[in-house]
Amino acid sequence: MQGVELKKAGQQKQIIRSLYFHGPGSNAELSRDLGLSTPKVNSLLQEMIHRGTVRELGHGDSSGGRRPVMYGLAPEAFYMVGITINVNFSVIAIFNAQNREISGPYTLPVKMERDITLFERINDRLQEIIREEGIDRKRIAGVGIELPGLVNQEKHINKTYFPGEEELHLKLGEIFGMPVFFDNDARLRTFAEQHFGLARGRQHVLMIHMDWGIGMGLIVNGQLYGGKSGFSGEFGHIPMADNGILCNCGKIGCLETIASAPAIARQAREGVAGGNSSLITTLVEGDLQKITTSTVIEAARLGDQFSISLLSQAGFWLGKGMAQLMQVFNPELIIIGGMVAEAGQFMMAPIQQAIYTYANSDISNDTEILFSILGVRAGAIGAAAFALEKLANN
């Protein structure tokens, strides 16, 4: 009997997963999605309605015959937490069972470091948010966290920041008091694009995450690709510039050193200090240490030619790298996201120019290039949904 109940619980988890990722559906649609008979799905749904997990939403459209009853998750059935941690700060957001952000995003001054106590500080803030928002903590199903660095999903390890902490998710579960799942930031943002963004329904996609570094997620034959150890997508560490500067990975002239957010900010500081006339100086009130990529983008939008030239230059280098990716992967779509992507209006033309210069036109003409519509929200959305996916498959 226990085996039957476990099987039923697993099937109901898959119904939750389907409704979370795809939205409301009919009995017939859920049956096709799960590979179960319609009577079986109906029986599962009725139990879930009785428990308050699922609701009837009325009748959907019909292509002929009786209009189907539509089912959806009750908003308050459970909640998912999505957390972004990067080298400058962290972000917390809470989503309801319909994948709607009901709390946040909250930014807190906790940055990525090689000290596991950072998660305790983030959890302290999460508990404050839960109390302030009046959310029933018992209804929080799990936490998803996006992290920088090399993440091995099989061993649950972040090799860059916590190389000796295998099964790190279990230790994080103890800190947060609930199930915790984590993955590399670029891969989780690709996961978000795959299910809720521009990559939905696409089979061959590259998602370039341009932020403090330059990472990449890959969708190959409709599946998120991680590589042998989960370390695929280190696009930013391809050496591009001869006689370039030292990268934090130990190599010289990596793409990250010339086109990432820190690189653009560094080039702006150097340029202004070297005598370039720019609105940046006014925006930071003469304090060059306050220059960030956001400052450069703001100045560019005000027409500052120096800032526009910096963003254009970063776009050209990015396009040169993308030309190489196109010829290796032949993707149907490349999505550009992250902080630097907010400067898309200044980068698209130089990206295209570099691609025309360095890529085979028969291949490049077959690839669409778009800037993410999820924007900075992609991290928390992807992390929360990733945690839900893991819970549904456990």
Secondary structure in CASP SS format (residue, H / E / C, confidence):
PFRMAT SS
TARGET T0000
AUTHOR 0000-0000-0000
METHOD secondary structure of the structure
MODEL  1
M C 1.00
Q H 1.00
G H 1.00
V H 1.00
E H 1.00
L H 1.00
K H 1.00
K H 1.00
A H 1.00
G H 1.00
Q H 1.00
Q H 1.00
K H 1.00
Q H 1.00
I H 1.00
I H 1.00
R H 1.00
S H 1.00
L H 1.00
Y H 1.00
F H 1.00
H H 1.00
G C 1.00
P C 1.00
G E 1.00
S E 1.00
N H 1.00
A H 1.00
E H 1.00
L H 1.00
S H 1.00
R H 1.00
D H 1.00
L H 1.00
G C 1.00
L C 1.00
S C 1.00
T H 1.00
P H 1.00
K H 1.00
V H 1.00
N H 1.00
S H 1.00
L H 1.00
L H 1.00
Q H 1.00
E H 1.00
M H 1.00
I H 1.00
H H 1.00
R H 1.00
G C 1.00
T C 1.00
V E 1.00
R E 1.00
E E 1.00
L E 1.00
G E 1.00
H E 1.00
G C 1.00
D C 1.00
S C 1.00
S C 1.00
G C 1.00
G C 1.00
R C 1.00
R C 1.00
P C 1.00
V E 1.00
M E 1.00
Y E 1.00
G E 1.00
L E 1.00
A C 1.00
P C 1.00
E C 1.00
A C 1.00
F C 1.00
Y E 1.00
M E 1.00
V E 1.00
G E 1.00
I E 1.00
T E 1.00
I E 1.00
N C 1.00
V C 1.00
N C 1.00
F C 1.00
S E 1.00
V E 1.00
I E 1.00
A E 1.00
I E 1.00
F E 1.00
N E 1.00
A C 1.00
Q C 1.00
N C 1.00
R C 1.00
E E 1.00
I E 1.00
S E 1.00
G E 1.00
P E 1.00
Y E 1.00
T E 1.00
L E 1.00
P C 1.00
V C 1.00
K C 1.00
M C 1.00
E C 1.00
R C 1.00
D C 1.00
I C 1.00
T H 1.00
L H 1.00
F H 1.00
E H 1.00
R H 1.00
I H 1.00
N H 1.00
D H 1.00
R H 1.00
L H 1.00
Q H 1.00
E H 1.00
I H 1.00
I H 1.00
R H 1.00
E H 1.00
E H 1.00
G C 1.00
I C 1.00
D C 1.00
R H 1.00
K H 1.00
R H 1.00
I E 1.00
A E 1.00
G E 1.00
V E 1.00
G E 1.00
I E 1.00
E E 1.00
L E 1.00
P C 1.00
G C 1.00
L C 1.00
V E 1.00
N E 1.00
Q C 1.00
E C 1.00
K C 1.00
H C 1.00
I E 1.00
N E 1.00
K C 1.00
T C 1.00
Y C 1.00
F C 1.00
P C 1.00
G C 1.00
E C 1.00
E C 1.00
E C 1.00
L H 1.00
H H 1.00
L H 1.00
K H 1.00
L H 1.00
G H 1.00
E H 1.00
I H 1.00
F H 1.00
G C 1.00
M C 1.00
P C 1.00
V E 1.00
F E 1.00
F E 1.00
D E 1.00
N E 1.00
D H 1.00
A H 1.00
R H 1.00
L H 1.00
R H 1.00
T H 1.00
F H 1.00
A H 1.00
E H 1.00
Q H 1.00
H H 1.00
F H 1.00
G C 1.00
L C 1.00
A C 1.00
R C 1.00
G C 1.00
R C 1.00
Q C 1.00
H C 1.00
V E 1.00
L E 1.00
M E 1.00
I E 1.00
H E 1.00
M E 1.00
D C 1.00
W C 1.00
G C 1.00
I E 1.00
G E 1.00
M E 1.00
G E 1.00
L E 1.00
I E 1.00
V E 1.00
N C 1.00
G C 1.00
Q E 1.00
L E 1.00
Y E 1.00
G C 1.00
G C 1.00
K C 1.00
S C 1.00
G C 1.00
F C 1.00
S C 1.00
G C 1.00
E C 1.00
F H 1.00
G H 1.00
H H 1.00
I C 1.00
P E 1.00
M C 1.00
A C 1.00
D C 1.00
N C 1.00
G C 1.00
I C 1.00
L E 1.00
C C 1.00
N C 1.00
C C 1.00
G C 1.00
K C 1.00
I E 1.00
G C 1.00
C E 1.00
L C 1.00
E H 1.00
T H 1.00
I H 1.00
A H 1.00
S C 1.00
A H 1.00
P H 1.00
A H 1.00
I H 1.00
A H 1.00
R H 1.00
Q H 1.00
A H 1.00
R H 1.00
E H 1.00
G H 1.00
V H 1.00
A H 1.00
G C 1.00
G C 1.00
N C 1.00
S C 1.00
S C 1.00
L C 1.00
I H 1.00
T H 1.00
T H 1.00
L H 1.00
V C 1.00
E C 1.00
G C 1.00
D C 1.00
L H 1.00
Q H 1.00
K H 1.00
I C 1.00
T C 1.00
T H 1.00
S H 1.00
T H 1.00
V H 1.00
I H 1.00
E H 1.00
A H 1.00
A H 1.00
R H 1.00
L C 1.00
G C 1.00
D C 1.00
Q H 1.00
F H 1.00
S H 1.00
I H 1.00
S H 1.00
L H 1.00
L H 1.00
S H 1.00
Q H 1.00
A H 1.00
G H 1.00
F H 1.00
W H 1.00
L H 1.00
G H 1.00
K H 1.00
G H 1.00
M H 1.00
A H 1.00
Q H 1.00
L H 1.00
M H 1.00
Q H 1.00
V H 1.00
F H 1.00
N C 1.00
P C 1.00
E C 1.00
L E 1.00
I E 1.00
I E 1.00
I E 1.00
G E 1.00
G C 1.00
M H 1.00
V H 1.00
A H 1.00
E H 1.00
A H 1.00
G H 1.00
Q H 1.00
F H 1.00
M H 1.00
M H 1.00
A H 1.00
P H 1.00
I H 1.00
Q H 1.00
Q H 1.00
A H 1.00
I H 1.00
Y H 1.00
T H 1.00
Y H 1.00
A C 1.00
N C 1.00
S H 1.00
D H 1.00
I H 1.00
S H 1.00
N C 1.00
D C 1.00
T C 1.00
E E 1.00
I E 1.00
L E 1.00
F E 1.00
S C 1.00
I C 1.00
L C 1.00
G H 1.00
V H 1.00
R H 1.00
A H 1.00
G H 1.00
A H 1.00
I H 1.00
G H 1.00
A H 1.00
A H 1.00
A H 1.00
F H 1.00
A H 1.00
L H 1.00
E H 1.00
K H 1.00
L H 1.00
A H 1.00
N H 1.00
N C 1.00
END
